[in-house]
């Protein structure tokens, strides 16, 4: 029956058996929340992913009761609760180390593009109507019966990502939904992109600059986790969606090749899709651009430093046979960073070379083998060895060790402790002569 001719409050289907739904923690929370007869359901992503037979990670629950009664029922059942968002009707229940986010049904009263003023309701359809995309409006009761007021099941089957109702209105209520539209299309959609949604996103893209960097960062990195985000990102760039938030994103060809290397061309346990590596692949501008992006997206200090290294390495990365620079890079940067740099350089070269030679491909593969087989090395001498040679405590100890380390690296890390101690003795003697 077409969605507009059936009762949206009646179940339309049945979930296949789900371990997470039948597990004791979930049954305990459901029992507590429904003790007073409330119609309690699982909502959103856990139902959507269960329908698609994808792994379920976060379990969200909806209830027509307000937070006060919800917390009382959980407490009476001996369940720990955390008031994570009472102003929005959300509490978190924790059972056996597992978290369940429980939210009272709501409807929007007032929105300003970033925040919404809500009122509690007992109407499941009204609650679903305030969600952004149809595929996020599903709910399921404790028996696994599915409720689908907006045709989400048909959209999931068709790979169709569309807004609930008027796209411009949905985006106007919260501009972040503009990015969520593309993020969900990258993870759940198939071409073509919904025309009405794309048109609204194109018109409202300038408002993306109103969003906080933290919110944009979350959506962009999650988009980049998709199996192949390049298809959607090419559309976003062409339609002016990326310009307000990532004007440096020009290298979509390099990103496309990197995704191919990560997910299809190479079968290595050490190589998995990485959103920050993918971000570096699509950006141009070196370290200066990396710093601007990190500031704009409010990346953590570790993320910002990694992005800067990937966009402008602090040392030469040798890629020719017999070149020891790869070992120097591994010593200074570690296997993870060097692997990233190899993949990025390979993707860039592959994009610009229509027909790479088998020899070149073999060389890139050999470099990855070198990274995978690398065993970290440590300078065999320490500051105490300097002191034992009569060097007084102070800055000179560090200077001598740095001198020996530079020599050791120049010898391709070959000298053992005995050789390094001999070199250290020469440096310590020279230091004493200088002092005299």
N, C-alpha and C positions, 0 to 999 in steps of 0.2 A: 504494500500500500504506500502511495507517495507520502512523504513526511507531513505535508500540509493537510492530509486527510485522516491521519491517525491521532490518537490521544497521546500527547507527548509524555504523559505521566504513566503510561503503561510500558512494561518491558518489551523490547523488540528482539532480543536474542539472549544467548547464553555463553558465558566464558567457558572455555575448555578448563579442565582441572588445573588449579594454580597452587603451587606449593606455598607461596607467600600468603594466599587467601586462607588456606586451611591450617596454617601454622599456629601453634598455641598463642604466641604473642598477639597476633591479629585477632584471633577469636576472643581473647581476653578483653581487648579494647572494645571490640564490637559489643560483647555482652554487657560491659559496663555502660556504654553509651546508650544502648537500647533498653536498659533496665526499666525506664519509665514509659516504654512504648514508642519511642521516637524512631522515625524512618531514617536509619543511618546508612550511608553508602560510601563506597570508595569512589574517588573522583579524579579526573584529570589524567595525568601521564601514566599512572600505574594501570588504568583500564585501557588506555590507548595502546600501550606497549604490549599488554597481555593479549589484546585482540590481534596484534601483528606478530605475536609469538616472539617478541623481543625480550631481552632481560629487563626485569623490573627492579628499579633501584629505590626510588623514594615512594613511600606509601602515604597518600593523603586521604583524609576522610572528611566528609561533609555531614553536618547535622543541622536539623531545624531548631535545635535548642541553642540558647545564648551561652556565652562563655562561663557565666556564674554557675548555672546548673551543670554544665559540662565538667567543670573542675570539681564540683561536689561529687558527681557520680564517679569520676575517676578516683578521687580520694577514698570514697567508700569502698571501692574495689581494691584498694591498696596499691594503686598505680601512681608512680611518680609523675608529676606534671610540672611543666615550665611555662609561664605566661609569656610566650615569645612575641605576641603581637595582639594584645587584648583590644587595642583601639580598632583593629581590623577583624576582631573575632577569632583570633588564632591562638591556640595553646598546643604544646607539644607533649605527648605522652611517651614515656620510656618504659619498655618492658623487656627484660633480659638483654639490655644493651641495645635494643632496636628502637628507633624513633618513629613516631607516627604524628604527623602534623594534622591537627583537627581544627577545622574552620567552620564557624556558624554560617548558615546561608545568608547571603547579602544581596542587596541591590544598590546601584549607584544613585546617589542623590545629587552630587555636584562633583565635577572634575575640572582640572585646570591644565591638563596635558602632562602633569607629572604625578599628582596625588589625587586621590578620590575620597570624597566624603560618602560614607556608606550608611545604610540602615539595615538592620536585621530583618529577615523575612522567613517564612516557612515554605515558600514557593520554590520548588526545585527548578522550574523552567526559568523563573526570573533570575535565579542565581546563575544558571548556565548562560543566560543571555548577556551577562556582563563580561563574559570571557572573550578573549581576543579572536581565537580561531575555532572553527567548527570542530576540528579534530581534538580539541581540548575540552569539549563539552560533555563527553561521555561520563556516565556514572554506573556503578554496579552495586547491588546489594550483597548481603552476606552469603547469599546462595549463588552468586555469580550471574544473576539476571541483569542484562544490560539495558540501560535507559539512554535513548538517543533522540533528544528533542530537536536537533538541528541537522540531521542527515550526516553525521560524522562517519558512520560506518561506510556509507557509499563513497564519501570523500577519501577515506583511507584506502578503500579498494581501488579507487581510480588514481591514487597518488595526487590528489587535488588538495592544495592548501589554500583556504579562503577565509576571509573574515566573517564573523557573525554579523549579519546585517550590513549596514552601510560602511564600507572600508574607511572613508574619510572621517566618519563619526567615531569609529573605534580608535583610529589613530589620534584623533583630537582629544580623546579621553586620556590617553597615555601615549606619548610619542615613542616610547620604547617599543611599542607594538609594531612600529614600522620595521625595526631591525628583527624583531621576533618573526615577522612574516617571512623574511628571507632565511633566517636561521632554521625555521621549521621546514621550509621548502627544501633546503639543502639536506636535511635529515629524513624527510618523509615524502617529499614531492617528486613528481615526474613532470617533464616538459609537456606543455608550455606552462609558464607562470600565469596564474590567474590574472586576466587582463584588467578587471576592475580594481583588484588589489594593487597591481603594479602601477596603474594610473594614479591612484591616490597616493602611493608612496612617492612617486615622482614629483607630484605637486607639493607634498608636505616635507620633502627632504630637507629644505633649509632649516626646519625646526629641530633637526637633530642636534644642532649646536647648542640647544637649550638643555640638553641632558648632561648629567654629571659624567665625568670620565669613568667612574667606577661602573656605572650601569652600561655604558657603551663597551667597556672592556669585557664585561661578562658575556655580552651577546656576541661580540666579534670572536672571542676565543672559543666559545661553544660552536659558533658557525664553522670555524676552522677545524673543529674535530670531526666534521661530517666526512663520510667516505670520499667524496670529491667536491670540496667547496668551491673549486675554481669556476664551475659552470654558473653558479649563482653570483659569485663575485664579479664575473665579467659583465653580467647584466646590471649589477648594482653600479659598477663604474660607468658603463655606457649610458645609464639613465640618470647620472648625477647623484646617486644615493651615497656613494663613498666620499665624494668631494668635501662635504662639511666635516667629516670625522677622520678620514684618512686620505688627504690630498696627495700623499707620497706613494699611494698604491698604483703603480704603473706597470709592474712587471708580472702581468697575469700569465704570460707564456711560461716564464720560469716557474711560477707556482704550479701550473698545469703539469709540467714535466716532473717537478718534485713529487707531486701527488702520485704520478705514475710510478716513479722509482720506489716510493715508500710502500705502496699498496699492491703493485702488480709486477713490476720488473724484478724486484729483489725479494727473495724469500729468506730472510734472516731474522732470527729471534731478537737480535739487537736493534732492529729497525722497525719502529712502529710510528704511526702518524703522530705528529707533534704540532700543536697549534702555534707555539711561539716560533718554531722553525719555519712553519708555513707563513707566518706573518712576516718574518725576515725575507722570505723568498719573494713576496709580492711588493716589497718596498724598495724604493730607490733613494739615494742620497747619502749613504755612508753613515758615519757615527753621528753627525749633526742631525740627520733625519731621525735616527734611532732615539736620540735624546728628546727630540720634539714629540715623537709618538709616545714614548714612555711617559712624558709629562702630561700629554693630553689624555691618555688612557689610564693614568694613575697606576702604572705598573709598579709592582713591588721593586725594591732595590735589586734583588737577585734577578728578576725578570728584565729590568732595565739594563743591567750590566751584561746579561747574556745576549740580549738583542743587539747591543752595541758591538759586542765581539763578533757576532754573526754577520753584521752588516759592514764591519770594518775590522778585520782581524789584526791583532797587534804584532803579528809576525808573518813571515813568508811561509806558505804551506807548499813544500816541494811535492811535485806530482810526477817527476820523471824517475825512471828506473835507477836504483842505486843512490837516490837522493836521501841524505840523512835528515833533511829538514822535517820529514814526517815524524821522526822520533823526537826531535827537538820540540815540535809542536805538542806531541803527546805528553812530554815531560812538563811543559809549561801550562797547558790548557786542560789536560785530561782527555780521556777517550771520548766522552760524550760530546764535548765541544768540537773536537777534531772530526768526529763522525758527522756532526752537523755541517761543518765547513766543507767536507768532501761532498756531501749530498747537494749542498747549495751550489758549489762550483760545477759539479757534474751536471746538475739541472740547467745551469746557465749555458754551459758548453753545448749540451744536447739540444737546447732550444735554438741555438744559433747555427748548429751544424746539421744540415738536412740529412746527411748520411755519414754518421761517425764510423770510423774504421773499427774492425774487430779488435785490433791491437789496442786502440784507445780504450775501448770498453773493458778489455782485459786489464789495462793499467788501473782504471778506476776500481775495478773489483779487487785487484791486488792491494790497493790502498785500504779498502775496507777490511780485507783480511788482516792487514798489519794492525789496524785498530783493534779488531776483535781478539788478536793474539797478544796484544801489548800487556806486559806485566809492569806495573809501576815500579820505578827505581828510586832509590833514596841515596843521597850523598853519604858515602860511608864514614865520614868524619863529622864531629860535632864540636860545639864550643868548648867542651871540657878538654878535648884533645889539644886545643890551642893553649888553654891554661896550663895543661901538663907540660907543654913545651916552654913555659916561662913567659908567655904573653900575658901582661897584666889585664885584669878585667876592664872592660870599657868598649867604646865604639870600634877600636882597632880589631877586636876579636871578630866582629861581624864583617869588617872589611876584608880580613884575611880569608874567612870562610867563603865570602863572595868571590874572591880571586880564585880560590881553589875550585869552587863550583864551576866557574866560567871555563877553567882549564879542563875540568872533567867532562863538561858538556862538549867542549871542542874535540875531545877524544872519543866522542860518541858513546859516553858512559862506560867505556871499556875498563878503565883502571879500577882495581879492587881496593880494599881498605889499605892494604900495604902500600900500594902505589899512591893513594891519596894522602896517606900519612907522610910519605917521603916528600910529596909536593908541599904539604902543609909545613913540614919542618923547614924547607927552603924559604917559604913565605914568611914564617915566623922569624927566621934568622935575618932575612932582609929587613923585617920590621924593626928588629933590635938594632941593626946597623943604622937605619934611618934615625932612630931615636938617639943613638950615640952621636 
